[in-house]
């Protein structure tokens, strides 16, 4: 694909102009730019979903493109299978229904008769990805593919794409995802395109070199500019040929001298309001929705200045836990004892609804004219917005004209400027650009208060949190004393519990906890519990064998479609039975 001098306006606003780059066969390309510079619009144009004002796009003959929108949309009345098979390009060599079954199974979607309208955002994202990959495109265009996916699915997709021979162009804020998949980084900065032949780590290194060289060039140009400006002022208007040549060179020099490097190197130090030694204590907290247990006799004492990350698969109750702590969602039993000095700041997945007819600066001034940084320092609302990349000109933009990422950035400002001493951020990285994330990471690293982050962004978690709570589902919550990467390393090197081993043979596999915050007291298994454990081991072994047999048949490509449907219905039932029995076995194994 060749993109030549591409330009796009929306009304009187120029999104980008004279954009030129090439994507070769098998290139894995990451596109990086600030929010509001038209990343999503550019991807939509390249996928053929939107027009443009200038330039041209040259495609290879018969190039088949798969396009994942940031927020995929389907007919809510369709079943999953109907949505996936709609407009499918049929291959002579494979059965489309079988291909769909196999790909959906890879994405852990087993009930294909479910209506799209009943699915969560993460499930819809997985259906959209499955639909695209079934078509076996030559080129993938992905707009924030990791949004709404849990960590397990992000890591699966990362492995799949890193091995793929397809050409890939993606926009993502997930820096580990970028680093491990992309071999080329394209940066859009100040209406210019910079191409780096390497992964994200290589890009960071070379970008810093470019900025340092640019700074030197601007300083040199400024020194020469002052000399030439004096000459321009002295010279008469009627000039000879040599003088006119020098005059033209002056204007070129002026362009270089007046360049600005839009970096935010100023550290935003915040004192945070005073917070006492008592933060919150959870005592035997229980919360469930029917059979779905979120918290079960949850005990936890939160420490002063603690920075806690929360991870776990979708549906395990991470956001619900946050809402119970804030009092937004009632608990079934138990209690939260919250310190009197605690002042929460809450950034939710749902975001804040702004008035479209209001300007950015007015939305912030409605909260406060000044932001208290502590130690007698304070910033005006305008100065605070500038730290989060809203220039004085952009602050007078109507909110209706902001991109999704710019709205998220504005929402973040409204949370932080209230000067909370306990920040709770639920998926703060979705829709934010990498530059904003770096600023937020710096802010949180220096934040003198308490912090809880729910996030699927592994890089972000590694930079900010001290330890993590792992939500495993059905009220199983465990504390790991380290960041996400350390947790993954521990998990990959620690053998999983083996249900086939007897209790005495089972090698213990628990986190190296800082201290027992769960208030658990060891006891011995009763005779009945030992009998139950033995029965569970036999049941798990039988169910695992049946599951393996079904998965082998589904991936073998030799069974009929009606049999595929029957087996696909059985598979989620098996998974539920396995989860339930494995959970029971694990609970008993922890006792004995």
N, C-alpha and C positions, 0 to 999 in steps of 0.2 A: 504494500500500500504506500503510495506517495501522496503526501499532503503538501500542496503548493500555494503559498501566499493566502491562506484561508482567513476570512474576516467575518465577524458576526456582530450585529448591533441588536439591542432590544430597546426600541424607542430611540431616545437621544443618547443612550448609554452604549459605549463601545465595550463589548465584553473582551474581545481579542481581535488582533489585526495582523496580517502578514505572517501567519503561523505556518512554518514549513518544517516538515520532518519526514523520515522514511521508516517504515517497519518492514523488516525483511522476514523471509520464511524462517519459522522456528524462534524468532525473537520473542522474549518475554519482557515486556516493557511496562514500567511503572511511570505514571504521569503525576507530577507533583506541582501544586500551585496553591496559592492562598484561596480561602473561601471568597466567592463573589467574582472570580476571574473567569468563570465559564467552563470549568472542568466537565461537569455533567452535560452541559450544552454541547461541548465539543464531541463527547462520546456519542451523544444522540445524533449529531450530524453525521459522524463517521458510520454509524449503524443505519443511516438512511431514514431516520425518523423525523428529521428536522432540516429546514433549508438554511442557506447561508448567503451573505451579500457579495463576497468576492473570493477569488481564487478558484482552485479546482482540486478534486480528489481523484486519483488514478488507481483503480483496483486491478489486480491480476484477473485474467479471464476465469470465469466460473468460480470465483472466490466465494465460499459459503461462510457467512458470518453468524455467530451466535452472540446475542446482546442481552446482558443482564442489567435491567434498570435498577436504580437505587431502591425504589419501592415498587416491586413487581405487582401487576394487577391481573386478575382473572375474573371470569364470570362466577360470582359466588354460588350460583345454583349448580355449577358443574361438579362432577365427582373428580377426585384427584386423577384417576386414569383418563377421563374424558379431556381434562385440561392438558395433560401431558401428551396425549396422542393427537390433539387438534393441530392441524397444519404440519404434521410430522412428515419429513421427507423420507419416503419409503425406499429402503435398499433392497435389491433383488436377493441378497445373500442372507438376510436375517429377518426374523419375525419381529415386526414392530412392537407387538404386545409383550413378547418375551424380553426384548431390549428394555422396554419401559419397566417391567417387573424387576429386572436385574438392577437397573440404575436406581430405582426407588428404594430397593432393599439396601443398596449401598448407603443411601442417605437416611436409613433407619425409618423409612415410611412403609408400613406394612398393610394398613387398612386402606386399600385404594378406592373403596366405595364412599369414603368420607366426602362430604360437600366442602368445597373451598371456603365457603362462608363460615364454617365452624373452626377453621384453622387459626393458629397463632401466627404472629409475624415471622417467627423463626421457621415454622413449618412451611409457610408460603414461600419463604426464601429458598428452602430446600427443594420444594416442588419446582420452582422456577429454574434452579440450577440443574436439576435432573432433566427437565424438558430440553434445556439448551444442549446438555452433553449427549443426550440420546441422539440428537441430530448429527452428531459427529462433525462439527464445523471445522473449517480450515483455520479460522481466526476467532478468538474469543474477545469480546469487549465487555469488561466487568466494571460496574459502578458500585463501589463499596460492597464487595462480595461477602465480607465477614460480619457486616451489621446484622444483628439479631440471631446470629449463630452462636451456639455454646462452644466452649473451648475444645471439646472432643471433636465436634464437627469441623471447626476451623483447622485443627491439626490434620484431620483426614483430608480435607480439601487442599491444604498446603502440600501434603505429600503427593496427592494426585496430580496437581498442576505442575509441581516442580519436575515430575517425570514426563510430562506431556510434550509431544512434538508439535502441538498446535502453536500458531502465533498468538500471543496474548497481549492485550493492552488493558491495563487496569488503573483505576483510581481507588486507593485505599489509605486509611489513616493507620492501618496495622503495620508497624515498621518491621516486626519479625516476619510477617507475611511477605512484605516487599523484599526483605533481605534474602529470604530463602527461595524465592521464586524468580525474581526479576534479574535479568542479565544486562538490561539497559534502563537507565533512568532519564526521562525527559522532564525538564523543569521549565515551567512558564513563569517568568519573572519580569514584571514591568514591560509587558507586551513583547518580550523577547523569548526565544527558545534556546535552551542549552541542553545538549545531549551528552550523557556520560555513559561510556561502555563499561559497565560494571554493576555490581549490586548496590543496595542502599548504603552500606558501610563505605564502599568506594566513593559513592556520590558525595557523602558528607565530607570526606577528606578532600576531594577535588573541588567541591564547592567552596570550601574554606580558602583554598589556594586561589580560586578565581576572585573571591571577594577581597582578599589581601592584595592581589595584583591590581584590582580595580581601584582600591583605596589609594594605592601608590600612584596610579595613573591620574586620578582625580586631583591629588595633591600637586603633582607635577604640572598639570594643566592649569590649576588655580594660580600657581606662581607665575607661569608664563602669561596667563590671562591678564593679570594686573599690569604687566609691562605693555602688552598689546593694547589694552584699554586706554592707557595714557597716549599711545601713538594715535589711536582712532580719534581721540578728543582733540589732539593737536593738528592733525592733518586737515587741509582744506577739502571741501566737497568734490572739487574737480581733481581727479586723480589719474595718474598715468596707468599704463598696463600693469607694471610691477606692483604698484600700490593697490590696484583693484584685486590682483591675485592675493596680496597679503590680507586685504579686507575679507575676501571669501574664506581664507584660512582662519581668520579671526572668528568668524561665525561658527565654523566647525569646532574650533577650540572652545568656544563658549558653551556648546552643547555638552562637551565632555566635562567641563568645569562645573556645570550646574546639575550634573547627575547626583542623585541621592541614593544611598544604599539603605533600603528599607529593612534594617535589622533592628531588633529590640534587645540591646545588650544591657539595658538598665535593669538592675535587680529590683524587684518590687518587694521591699521588706515590709512585713506587716506584724505588728505586735499582737493583734488579736485582743479581745477584751479578757479581763481576768477570769481564770477558771480555777475553782477550788480543787482539793484533792479527791473529793467524792464526785465521780462522774455518773455512772449508773451501775446498778446491781440487778441482774436478772435472777429471779428466784422461782424455780420449778415452773417456768412459763410453758404453756401448752397452746397450740393453735393447729386446727385442722379444717379442711373443707371436705366434709364427708369422709371417705376412706383415705383421702390424701393428707397425710400427716406432715405438717410444716415444722413445728417445734414440739418436742416431747420432753417434759421435765427439764427444760433448758436452764442451766445455771451458768452465769458468767459475771465476772467482776471486771469492768472496764477501767483501765489505768489512765492516769493523767498523761497527756501528750502521746497517747498510743496512736499508731497509724496502722489500721487494720484493713486488709483486703478480704473480700468475700468472693469465692469462686464456686462453680458447680454447674451442672447441666441445666438447661431450661426446664422449668416446672418443678425445681427442687425447693422453691420458696424463698429465694434470696431477697427479692423485692418486697415480698409479704413481711419478712422479718423486719426490714427497715421500717415499713409502715406501722407495724405493731409498736416498735420502739418510739416512733413519733406520735403515737396515739391516733393515727389516721385509720388504722384497722384494729378492731377490738381483739383482745386475746380471750381464749376460752377459760383459762385458769392460770394461777400464779400471779406474779407481780413484777413490775419494773420500778425500782427506787432510783429516781433521777436527782442529781445534786442541784441545789438551789441556784448555783452560779452558771449552770449550763445554758448556753444560748445556741440553739440549733440553726444551721443554715442548710437547706435541703434543695438539692438539684435532682429533679425527677426525670425519668425516661419520657414522661408525657410532655414536659416542657411547660413554659409559661405562655399564655395567650396575650399577645400585644394588640393594641389598636393599630390597624393599618394606616389610619390617617394621622398618626402621630410620628414625630421625628425621633430619631435615635436619642439625641441629647435630652429631649423632653421626657422620654420614658424613664431615663435614669434620674433626671432631676425631680421626678415625681416621688422618688424614694428619698433622695438626699442631695443637697447642693455640694456637700463635702464628704469625703471619706476619711475617717480617722485611722491612721496607720499606727497609732500608739507612740509613746515617747514624745508627745507634743507635736508630732508631724501629721500633716493631713494634705490630701490632694483634692482639687476641685473635681466635679463630676466629669468635666471634659478631659482633665489630665489623666484620670483613672481609665477612661475609655481609650485614650491613646496607648496606654500600656497593653491593652488587649486589641491593638491593631485597628482601631477606628480613628482615622485621621480627622482633623478638625473639619475638613470638607465632608467626609463621610458621615460625621455626626449629625449633619443637617439633611441627611437622606431620609425620605419617608420609609417607615418600616415595611410597607407594602412592596417596596422595591428590593428588599434584602433577600439573599439566597437562604436556603435552609440552614447552611452552616453559619452564615452571618447572624441569623436569628438565634441559633444556639449559643453563639459567642456573646450576644447581647444578654441572653438569659443568664449565662454564667456571670457576667458583670453584675447583674442585679442581685444575685445570690451573695457574691463575695463582698460587695460594697456595704452590706448591712453589718459588716464586722462581727461575724459569728465567732464563737470560740470552739464550736464543735461542728465540723462540716460533714455532711452525709451526701455523697455523690453517687447516684444510681445511673450507671452507663454514661459517664460524662464525655467519653471520647467519640461517641457516634456523631457523625456529620461535622466534626471539628477538623480543620486542616492541621497538618503536622507542625507548622509554625506556632499555631495557637496551643497545641498540645505541649510543645517545648516550654512555652511561657507558663502554662498551667503547672507543669511538673516543677519548674523553678519556684513558683509561688507556693506550692504545697510542701516542697522540701524545706522551705524557710518558715512555714506556717507554725506559729507558736500556739497550738491548740490541739484538739483531738480530731481524728479523721476516720471515717469509714468509707471505703470505696467498693462498690459492686461493679465489676467490669470484666469483659472478655478480652480486653486489650492487654496482652501479656507484657509487652515492652513498658507500657504505662505503669502496670502494677509493680514490675521489677524496680522501676525508678523511685517509687514513692512509698510503698508499704514496708512495715517491719515484719509482719507475720500475717498469715491468712487463716480464715475459717473455711473449711471445705464442706459444702453442703452436698451430701450424697443421696438425699431423698429419704422420705418416710421418717423424718426427724433425726436422721443420723448426721450429726455435725461434729467435725473434729478440728482441732487447732493445730496448725503446723508452724513451727518457729522459724520462718524464713520467707523469701519471696516466691513468686510462682515458678521461676526456672529451677530454684533449689528444690521445690516440691516435686516437680516433674522428674528431676534427676533422682531424688529419693524414691519416687514411685517406680521408676524404670529399673532401679537396682534392687528393689525389695520384692521378694517373691509374694505373689498374691496368695491368700488363704486357699488351701487345697481341700475341697470338701471330701475327697476320698480318704484323707488321713484321719486317724482317730484323734480324739482330743489330746491325748498325751503325746502323740507324734507331731501334732501341728506346731510348726514354728511360729512363734509370736511375731505379729507384724503390726506394730503401732508406731505412731509418730513419736519422735524424741521431744516430748513436750517440755516447755519451759517450767511449767508447774501445773498441778491438777486444778483446772478452773471449772471442771464439770462436777466436782463434788461427788465422785463415784466411790463406793466402798466395795472392796473385793469380797466375794463370798464363794462358797462351794456350790457345785451343781447338785440338785436333788436327784433321787433315783428316777423320778418321772422325766425330769429334764434331760437326763442322760439317755433314756429310752427315746425321747423325742428327737434328740440330736442324731442318734443312730438312724432313725427313720428318715430324717431330713437328708442325711448323706446319701442314702439309697435313692430317694426321690430325685435329688439333684443330679445324680449320676445318670439316672434313666432319662430325665428331661434334657440334659446336655446331649446325650446320644441321639435323641429324637430331633433336637434342633440342628445338630451337625448333619444328620441325614437329609433334612429338609433343605438346608442351605446348599448342600452338594447337588441336590436335584435341581434347585432353582438356578444355579450357576452353570449346570451342565449343558443346557440348551437342547435336551432331547425329549422333554415331556410335553404333553399337549397343553393347550391354553387353559382348558377347563380344570385340569389338574393343578396348573400354576395358581389359579384363583383360589382353589381349595387349600393348597399348601400355604399361600400367602395369608389366608385368614387364620390358619392355625398358628403361624409363626408369632404374631403379637400376643396370642393367648399363652404360648409357651414362655415368651419373654416375661410376661406378667407373673406366671407361676414361678419361674426361676428367680425373679427378683424377690418375690415374697418369701420363698423358702430360703434363699441365700441370706436375706436380711435376718430371718429367724435364726439361722445357723450361726451367723456372725455375732448376733446378740448373745447367744448361748456360749459361744467360744470365748467371748470377752469375760464372761463370768467364771468359766472353769479353766 
